[in-house]
Amino acid sequence: ETGRPGHLKLWLITSEGDMTSTILEVPRRIYINSYKENNDGLRKVKFHLPRSHTPHFLYESEHSEEDFIAHKRTTNLRKAEPTTEGVYESNLPLTFRVVM
């Protein structure tokens, strides 16, 4: 990792056999499963949820890792709303997203 959240340093070997580094910015993507339809500007998606949870109104929110950290309180408040069934992948390590 680098000093900036969400930025990973990758080492690559080129076809000529040279090793070079590059920075990869990995966005934070979370899924919000709501019991009611939402018009917050979130993108509605179809997705299989873990542990066979039923997707009601499933939305995707994508932000830079820096924005996600800055607005972590907003995400936690959304988890506590009675209309929210669950918030998924908010704790998923970004290195795991790169490998997937």
Secondary structure, DSSP 8 states (H G I E B T S, - for coil): --SSTTEEEEEEE-TTS-EEEEEEE--EEEEEEESS---SS-EE-----GGG---SEEEEEEE-HHHHHHTHHHHHHHHHSTTEEEEESSS--HHHHHH-
